[in-house]
Amino acid sequence: MSINRNIAFLGSVTIVFVSLAAVVALWGIYSLNDAFVSLHQYEITTKIETIKINRDVNYVSRLTRNIMLGSDYDDDMQELEEIAGTIADSFNTLTRASHSVIDQKLVEQARIDTAAFVDNCIQRMKWIKDIPAKQRNNAYKNYRKEATPLAMKSRASFRAIIQNADLRFDMGNKQFEKTIHRTLTIIAVAGILIAVFFQLSIRRYKERRMEEAALRKVHQELEQRITERTAELVTTNSALLEKIKALKTTEHILRESRDNAVHAGKLAVLGQMSAGVSHEINQPLTAIHTLTDNAVNLLELGRVPEALENLGVISRMTDRIGSIVAEIKSFSRKAPVEKQAISIINAINHARMLVEPQRGQLGAILEVQPFQETLQVWADLVRFEQVLVNLLRNSLDAVSKQSDKRVTVTIMRHESEVHIIISDTGAGIAKEILPHLFEAFVTSKPSGQGVGLGLAISHMIITELGGKLTAQNPDAGGAEFTIVLKEAVDGLQQSEN
């Protein structure tokens, strides 16, 4: 009973398979025949339209020559423009007949070459419209010199199209023959496959049942592992959240420590500047006292204009003291980082005011090279000025024992960045210190004149502002520090080019 059932099944499968193979074969032959006919139509259309265009191009040459030889200008010119329209229509038909990218490129190239020739002919004929017919022949030599290469290029494009069409036709024929052989081979192989189909079906059925059983077992084991792994991940995630919380706490402490270090650096600079600032304020105070006494005496003597002049000087000195105190107060305040567009000229002027006492005591020259004073950088005002003060003070210290005491500030714009270069005529940076210059507690100053935190803090500030601070010993001598920050334009940070 089982054998008969299998035989019936095999017979049914064979009939179905042979029927399907026949249908596939007939459909393949029909499709190939249709493709073959389309191939012929493409070749015929391509050649016919190409020949028509070539004929029309020759006719354009003949009409152009007739006009230059003295024929009726208006009639030939009208016919010339009509032929140009006919050529454009033929190219449209040729484009629709194209199937591949190569065909379309060849047609488009031929269209460009032909249009160049036809447009040249029409343009030349328009130029000689007002020339008497007997004198047009003089333009024929120039016409042949320029138009003949264009015509030859156009005809070469036509030949390329026809050669490509012939090549495609030959390839299509070969492909058609291969497809027929392949179809017959498939039908023959199908008969062999039918013989083993039944045995393979039974074997595959048994293997599938075994695979399903093994898959169920693997699935159960996988579910168990997923449950165990999920529990482990929950525990790991909880531990990770705790670590993240601890990391945020540490980051907060580090940020506060960094801000305190920056503030401490500013206070240290103020402490070092205190003697000079006191001297800078004491001089106006002494002068104010003297001028006040003089003003009282002058008023008693009735010399009011001179007394008013003394009072004006007192007012200006009071303003100077106020500006110095305001700069020190602004410099010393502790504030969070607030990036904005900072005027470079204003920041440098404020920094120069804070180091003016030290510069005056040394008799040094602090020179700012001319630059575009509207330049701005994207930074924090207080921290930027702190870096400038640190670098200017270091440079003034470096030239204190030199005969040529000169500190130069140069500002350059490079793409979307601004380079602020502070150079001096000092002895330069020692080679053994240069690689570690921006590390904490590294200093070349004598004991008691510095703890080596100024440059480390300055480097940290510029890095936090998104810039760079570098140092080198230039060939001309001395030391050179370069601040690189993003340029700010219209109150916004300048992006990369």
DRENTIMI-750614 format. One line per 5 residues: number of its first residue (from 0); their letters; for each residue x, y, z of C-alpha. Coordinates in steps of 0.25 Angstrom, whole numbers, plus 5000, padded with zeros to 4 digits. Example, Ala and Ser with C-alpha at 12.3 -4.5 7.8 and 13.67 -1.06 7.14 Angstrom:
0	AS	5049 4982 5031 ~ 5055 4996 5029
END
This chain:
0	MSINR	5000 5000 5000 ~ 5011 5009 5004 ~ 5019 5006 4991 ~ 5007 5009 4982 ~ 5005 5022 4989
5	NIAFL	5020 5026 4987 ~ 5019 5022 4972 ~ 5006 5030 4970 ~ 5013 5042 4977 ~ 5025 5040 4968
10	GSVTI	5017 5040 4956 ~ 5009 5052 4960 ~ 5022 5060 4963 ~ 5028 5055 4950 ~ 5016 5060 4942
15	VFVSL	5015 5073 4949 ~ 5030 5076 4947 ~ 5030 5072 4933 ~ 5018 5081 4930 ~ 5025 5093 4938
20	AAVVA	5038 5090 4930 ~ 5030 5091 4917 ~ 5023 5104 4921 ~ 5036 5110 4925 ~ 5043 5106 4912
25	LWGIY	5031 5111 4904 ~ 5031 5124 4912 ~ 5046 5125 4910 ~ 5046 5123 4895 ~ 5035 5133 4894
30	SLNDA	5042 5144 4902 ~ 5055 5141 4894 ~ 5048 5143 4881 ~ 5041 5156 4886 ~ 5055 5161 4890
35	FVSLH	5061 5157 4877 ~ 5050 5164 4869 ~ 5053 5176 4879 ~ 5067 5175 4876 ~ 5065 5176 4861
40	QYEIT	5055 5188 4863 ~ 5066 5195 4871 ~ 5077 5192 4860 ~ 5067 5196 4849 ~ 5062 5209 4856
45	TKIET	5076 5213 4860 ~ 5082 5211 4846 ~ 5070 5218 4839 ~ 5070 5230 4848 ~ 5085 5231 4847
50	IKINR	5085 5231 4832 ~ 5074 5241 4832 ~ 5082 5250 4841 ~ 5094 5248 4833 ~ 5086 5252 4820
55	DVNYV	5081 5264 4827 ~ 5095 5269 4832 ~ 5100 5267 4817 ~ 5088 5276 4813 ~ 5091 5286 4823
60	SRLTR	5105 5287 4817 ~ 5099 5288 4803 ~ 5089 5299 4807 ~ 5100 5307 4814 ~ 5109 5306 4802
65	NIMLG	5098 5310 4793 ~ 5096 5323 4802 ~ 5110 5326 4801 ~ 5111 5324 4786 ~ 5100 5334 4784
70	SDYDD	5086 5327 4785 ~ 5073 5332 4790 ~ 5077 5335 4804 ~ 5063 5336 4811 ~ 5058 5323 4804
75	DMQEL	5070 5315 4807 ~ 5071 5321 4821 ~ 5057 5316 4824 ~ 5059 5302 4819 ~ 5072 5302 4827
80	EEIAG	5065 5305 4840 ~ 5054 5294 4836 ~ 5065 5284 4834 ~ 5071 5287 4848 ~ 5057 5284 4854
85	TIADS	5056 5271 4846 ~ 5070 5267 4851 ~ 5066 5270 4866 ~ 5053 5261 4864 ~ 5062 5250 4858
90	FNTLT	5071 5250 4870 ~ 5058 5250 4879 ~ 5054 5237 4872 ~ 5068 5231 4873 ~ 5069 5234 4888
95	RASHS	5055 5227 4890 ~ 5061 5215 4883 ~ 5073 5214 4892 ~ 5073 5204 4903 ~ 5086 5204 4910
100	VIDQK	5095 5215 4916 ~ 5105 5214 4906 ~ 5095 5215 4894 ~ 5090 5228 4901 ~ 5103 5234 4903
105	LVEQA	5107 5231 4888 ~ 5094 5238 4884 ~ 5096 5250 4893 ~ 5110 5252 4888 ~ 5105 5251 4874
110	RIDTA	5094 5261 4877 ~ 5105 5271 4883 ~ 5114 5269 4871 ~ 5103 5271 4861 ~ 5097 5283 4868
115	AFVDN	5111 5289 4869 ~ 5112 5288 4853 ~ 5098 5292 4850 ~ 5098 5304 4860 ~ 5111 5308 4854
120	CIQRM	5105 5308 4840 ~ 5093 5316 4844 ~ 5101 5326 4852 ~ 5110 5328 4840 ~ 5099 5330 4831
125	KWIKD	5092 5340 4840 ~ 5106 5348 4840 ~ 5106 5349 4825 ~ 5092 5353 4823 ~ 5095 5367 4820
130	IPAKQ	5107 5364 4811 ~ 5103 5365 4796 ~ 5102 5352 4789 ~ 5114 5354 4780 ~ 5123 5356 4792
135	RNNAY	5118 5344 4800 ~ 5128 5335 4793 ~ 5139 5342 4801 ~ 5134 5335 4814 ~ 5134 5321 4808
140	KNYRK	5149 5319 4811 ~ 5147 5322 4826 ~ 5135 5314 4826 ~ 5142 5301 4821 ~ 5153 5303 4831
145	EATPL	5144 5304 4843 ~ 5132 5296 4839 ~ 5138 5284 4832 ~ 5145 5279 4845 ~ 5131 5280 4852
150	AMKSR	5124 5272 4841 ~ 5135 5261 4841 ~ 5133 5260 4856 ~ 5118 5259 4855 ~ 5120 5248 4844
155	ASFRA	5129 5241 4853 ~ 5119 5241 4864 ~ 5109 5234 4854 ~ 5119 5223 4851 ~ 5121 5221 4866
160	IIQNA	5106 5219 4868 ~ 5104 5209 4856 ~ 5117 5201 4860 ~ 5111 5200 4874 ~ 5097 5196 4868
165	DLRFD	5104 5185 4860 ~ 5112 5181 4872 ~ 5100 5180 4881 ~ 5093 5172 4870 ~ 5104 5162 4869
170	MGNKQ	5105 5160 4884 ~ 5090 5159 4885 ~ 5090 5148 4875 ~ 5101 5140 4882 ~ 5093 5142 4895
175	FEKTI	5081 5137 4889 ~ 5088 5124 4884 ~ 5094 5122 4898 ~ 5080 5124 4905 ~ 5074 5113 4895
180	HRTLT	5085 5103 4898 ~ 5083 5106 4913 ~ 5068 5104 4913 ~ 5070 5091 4906 ~ 5080 5087 4916
185	IIAVA	5071 5090 4928 ~ 5060 5082 4922 ~ 5070 5070 4920 ~ 5075 5072 4934 ~ 5061 5073 4940
190	GILIA	5058 5059 4935 ~ 5070 5053 4943 ~ 5066 5061 4955 ~ 5053 5055 4955 ~ 5059 5041 4957
195	VFFQL	5065 5045 4970 ~ 5055 5055 4975 ~ 5046 5044 4982 ~ 5058 5038 4990 ~ 5063 5052 4993
200	SIRRY	5049 5056 4998 ~ 5048 5045 5008 ~ 5063 5047 5013 ~ 5060 5062 5015 ~ 5047 5059 5022
205	KERRM	5055 5050 5032 ~ 5066 5060 5034 ~ 5056 5072 5036 ~ 5049 5064 5047 ~ 5063 5062 5054
210	EEAAL	5067 5076 5052 ~ 5054 5081 5058 ~ 5056 5072 5070 ~ 5070 5078 5072 ~ 5065 5092 5070
215	RKVHQ	5055 5091 5080 ~ 5066 5086 5090 ~ 5075 5097 5086 ~ 5063 5107 5088 ~ 5061 5102 5102
220	ELEQR	5075 5103 5106 ~ 5076 5117 5100 ~ 5064 5122 5107 ~ 5070 5117 5120 ~ 5083 5124 5117
225	ITERT	5076 5137 5113 ~ 5069 5137 5127 ~ 5082 5135 5134 ~ 5089 5145 5126 ~ 5078 5155 5128
230	AELVT	5080 5154 5143 ~ 5095 5156 5142 ~ 5092 5168 5133 ~ 5083 5174 5143 ~ 5093 5173 5154
235	TNSAL	5104 5178 5145 ~ 5095 5190 5141 ~ 5093 5194 5155 ~ 5107 5194 5158 ~ 5110 5202 5146
240	LEKIK	5100 5212 5150 ~ 5107 5213 5164 ~ 5120 5215 5157 ~ 5114 5226 5147 ~ 5109 5233 5160
245	ALKTT	5123 5233 5166 ~ 5129 5237 5153 ~ 5120 5249 5153 ~ 5123 5253 5167 ~ 5138 5252 5164
250	EHILR	5136 5260 5151 ~ 5129 5271 5159 ~ 5140 5271 5170 ~ 5151 5272 5159 ~ 5144 5283 5152
255	ESRDN	5143 5291 5165 ~ 5158 5288 5168 ~ 5161 5293 5154 ~ 5153 5306 5156 ~ 5160 5308 5170
260	AVHAG	5174 5306 5163 ~ 5170 5316 5153 ~ 5166 5326 5163 ~ 5178 5323 5172 ~ 5187 5326 5160
265	KLAVL	5180 5339 5158 ~ 5182 5343 5173 ~ 5196 5339 5172 ~ 5198 5348 5160 ~ 5191 5359 5168
270	GQMSA	5200 5357 5180 ~ 5212 5358 5171 ~ 5207 5370 5165 ~ 5203 5377 5178 ~ 5216 5385 5180
275	GVSHE	5215 5391 5166 ~ 5200 5393 5167 ~ 5202 5400 5180 ~ 5213 5409 5174 ~ 5204 5412 5162
280	INQPL	5193 5416 5171 ~ 5201 5423 5181 ~ 5207 5433 5171 ~ 5193 5439 5167 ~ 5189 5439 5182
285	TAIHT	5202 5448 5185 ~ 5199 5457 5173 ~ 5184 5458 5177 ~ 5189 5462 5191 ~ 5198 5473 5186
290	LTDNA	5189 5478 5175 ~ 5178 5479 5186 ~ 5186 5488 5195 ~ 5190 5496 5183 ~ 5176 5498 5179
295	VNLLE	5172 5503 5193 ~ 5183 5513 5192 ~ 5180 5517 5178 ~ 5165 5519 5182 ~ 5169 5528 5194
300	LGRVP	5177 5536 5185 ~ 5166 5537 5175 ~ 5173 5530 5164 ~ 5160 5522 5160 ~ 5165 5517 5146
305	EALEN	5178 5511 5151 ~ 5170 5505 5163 ~ 5160 5499 5153 ~ 5171 5494 5145 ~ 5177 5487 5157
310	LGVIS	5163 5481 5160 ~ 5163 5475 5146 ~ 5176 5468 5147 ~ 5171 5463 5161 ~ 5159 5457 5154
315	RMTDR	5167 5450 5143 ~ 5176 5444 5153 ~ 5164 5439 5161 ~ 5158 5433 5148 ~ 5172 5426 5146
320	IGSIV	5172 5420 5160 ~ 5157 5416 5158 ~ 5161 5408 5145 ~ 5173 5401 5152 ~ 5164 5397 5163
325	AEIKS	5153 5392 5154 ~ 5163 5384 5145 ~ 5168 5377 5158 ~ 5154 5375 5163 ~ 5150 5369 5150
330	FSRKA	5163 5361 5149 ~ 5162 5355 5163 ~ 5147 5351 5163 ~ 5143 5336 5162 ~ 5133 5333 5151
335	PVEKQ	5129 5321 5143 ~ 5134 5319 5129 ~ 5125 5327 5120 ~ 5130 5327 5105 ~ 5126 5339 5096
340	AISII	5132 5348 5086 ~ 5144 5355 5092 ~ 5151 5367 5086 ~ 5165 5364 5085 ~ 5170 5379 5086
345	NAINH	5162 5382 5098 ~ 5167 5369 5105 ~ 5181 5373 5102 ~ 5179 5387 5107 ~ 5174 5382 5120
350	ARMLV	5185 5372 5121 ~ 5195 5383 5118 ~ 5189 5392 5129 ~ 5191 5381 5139 ~ 5206 5379 5136
355	EPQRG	5209 5393 5134 ~ 5215 5395 5148 ~ 5225 5383 5145 ~ 5228 5389 5131 ~ 5231 5403 5137
360	QLGAI	5240 5398 5148 ~ 5248 5390 5138 ~ 5248 5401 5127 ~ 5244 5390 5117 ~ 5237 5392 5104
365	LEVQP	5224 5386 5102 ~ 5220 5387 5087 ~ 5207 5382 5080 ~ 5209 5380 5065 ~ 5198 5387 5057
370	FQETL	5187 5377 5053 ~ 5172 5377 5050 ~ 5166 5383 5063 ~ 5152 5378 5060 ~ 5157 5363 5061
375	QVWAD	5150 5355 5072 ~ 5152 5341 5078 ~ 5142 5332 5084 ~ 5147 5331 5099 ~ 5144 5334 5113
380	LVRFE	5148 5349 5116 ~ 5154 5347 5130 ~ 5161 5335 5127 ~ 5167 5340 5114 ~ 5172 5352 5121
385	QVLVN	5178 5344 5132 ~ 5186 5336 5121 ~ 5191 5349 5115 ~ 5195 5355 5128 ~ 5203 5342 5132
390	LLRNS	5210 5341 5118 ~ 5213 5356 5118 ~ 5218 5356 5133 ~ 5227 5344 5129 ~ 5233 5351 5117
395	LDAVS	5236 5363 5125 ~ 5243 5355 5136 ~ 5251 5348 5124 ~ 5256 5362 5119 ~ 5259 5368 5133
400	KQSDK	5274 5365 5132 ~ 5275 5368 5117 ~ 5281 5380 5111 ~ 5270 5380 5101 ~ 5257 5379 5109
405	RVTVT	5246 5377 5098 ~ 5233 5369 5098 ~ 5226 5368 5085 ~ 5211 5364 5083 ~ 5207 5360 5069
410	IMRHE	5193 5356 5065 ~ 5190 5348 5052 ~ 5178 5342 5046 ~ 5179 5328 5039 ~ 5166 5323 5033
415	SEVHI	5156 5321 5044 ~ 5167 5323 5056 ~ 5174 5335 5062 ~ 5189 5333 5066 ~ 5193 5342 5078
420	IISDT	5209 5342 5078 ~ 5216 5348 5090 ~ 5231 5348 5088 ~ 5243 5354 5096 ~ 5258 5357 5095
425	GAGIA	5261 5348 5108 ~ 5270 5337 5109 ~ 5260 5327 5104 ~ 5255 5314 5110 ~ 5265 5303 5115
430	KEILP	5265 5291 5106 ~ 5263 5282 5118 ~ 5250 5290 5123 ~ 5244 5292 5109 ~ 5237 5278 5108
435	HLFEA	5231 5279 5122 ~ 5228 5294 5122 ~ 5213 5293 5123 ~ 5214 5283 5135 ~ 5211 5288 5149
440	FVTSK	5223 5292 5158 ~ 5232 5293 5146 ~ 5239 5307 5146 ~ 5253 5313 5142 ~ 5251 5325 5152
445	PSGQG	5260 5326 5164 ~ 5254 5321 5177 ~ 5244 5330 5183 ~ 5240 5336 5170 ~ 5230 5326 5165
450	VGLGL	5224 5312 5168 ~ 5222 5307 5154 ~ 5207 5308 5153 ~ 5205 5320 5144 ~ 5208 5313 5131
455	AISHM	5201 5300 5135 ~ 5188 5308 5138 ~ 5189 5316 5126 ~ 5191 5303 5117 ~ 5179 5297 5124
460	IITEL	5170 5310 5122 ~ 5173 5311 5107 ~ 5171 5296 5105 ~ 5157 5297 5112 ~ 5154 5309 5103
465	GGKLT	5156 5299 5091 ~ 5170 5305 5087 ~ 5184 5302 5088 ~ 5196 5309 5095 ~ 5210 5305 5090
470	AQNPD	5224 5310 5093 ~ 5237 5310 5086 ~ 5251 5317 5085 ~ 5251 5324 5071 ~ 5264 5325 5063
475	AGGAE	5265 5340 5066 ~ 5267 5337 5081 ~ 5258 5339 5093 ~ 5245 5331 5095 ~ 5232 5331 5088
480	FTIVL	5218 5327 5093 ~ 5206 5325 5083 ~ 5191 5325 5087 ~ 5182 5319 5076 ~ 5167 5321 5078
485	KEAVD	5155 5321 5069 ~ 5151 5334 5062 ~ 5138 5340 5066 ~ 5130 5347 5055 ~ 5117 5355 5058
490	GLQQS	5117 5349 5072 ~ 5118 5335 5067 ~ 5129 5324 5067 ~ 5135 5323 5053 ~ 5134 5309 5047
495	EN	5144 5301 5040 ~ 5146 5305 5025
END
